[in-house]
Amino acid sequence: MSDNTYTPPSVWKWEPGNGGKFANINRPIAGPTHDKALPVGKHPLQLYSLATPNGVKVTVMLEELLEKGVTGAEYDAYLIQIGEGDQFSSGFVEVNPNSKIPALMDHSANPPQRVFESGAILLYLAEKFGEFLPSDPAKRTECLSWLFWQMGSAPMLGGGFGHFYAYAPEKYQYPIDRYTMEVKRQLDVLDRHLAENRFMAGDEYTIADMAIHPWYGALVKNRVYEAAEFLEAHTYKNVLRWTEEIDERPAVKRGRMVNRSFGEPHEQLHERHDASDFELRTQDKLADGE
């Protein structure tokens, strides 16, 4: 045990700025910090998001629906810069009182329906359009079990492992060991399951895959936390096979671009209002003045 062991006080006090790279997006109270209405585009579905793993789930789902010809899934996607506090605007808090991306407004409902939490949005869209959720009761249950597995497991990956391994201001062995053990156990759960199944719910690609892939696929392909070597990601061969198959889906490639404000400019589509935006409105095109 190190000499700088933390002894909690009798009553915790918030120290703004304490907490590493993303300290400025966290605070111990809810509600808006400023008044600002959200923009509303031309389509019934209005998405307010950022291309983190949770945000990518929903843009992939919407692009997959459009890929299948579901015209009612046309949407406007607006960028929420969480590092700048956009999620604490009065307009955003009205859509998601938890101030987390993604958040969706469905203006085809009367009155308009808000949907927040990525898993809830996936389920809402699957039921609304009758796609990517098996109709067979047993397969539907399997799909939903894996969907909610992701909801419960990913905080251990992101808020646990990712935070202490990649973002915390100081590295400590205990939390890194604790969350590494859990993430490797989760990868083993997935790897064993995918050894006998093409996708998470069997042979059918579903919202369970859309939920899990942006987190665990990105992890084993070294797209988040730069931890693939540390975790020996190459040993989870079934997860890699599944990841690589999903990576090649055209809708997945598009969905990963929407609301992306980091990485290569040609992969960033800050806002999405039309299918042509992928060709005409990426950041490299806008930077060139096209």
Buried (B, 14 or more C-beta within 10 A) or exposed (E): EEEEEEEEEEEEEEEEEEBBEEBEBEBEEEEBBEEEEBEEBEBBBBBBBBBBBBBBBBBBBBBBBBBEEBEEBBBBBBBBBBEEBBBBBBBBBBBBBEBBBBBBBBBEEEEEEBBBBBBEBBBBBBEBBEBBBBEEEEBBEBBBEBBBBBBEBBEBBBEBBBBBBBBBEEEEEEBBEBBBEBBBEBBEBBBEBBEEBBBBBBEBBBBBBBBBBBBBBBBBBEBBBEBBEEBEBEEBEBBBBBBEBBBEBEBBBBBBBBBBBEEEEEBBBBBBBBEEBBEEBBBEBBEEEE
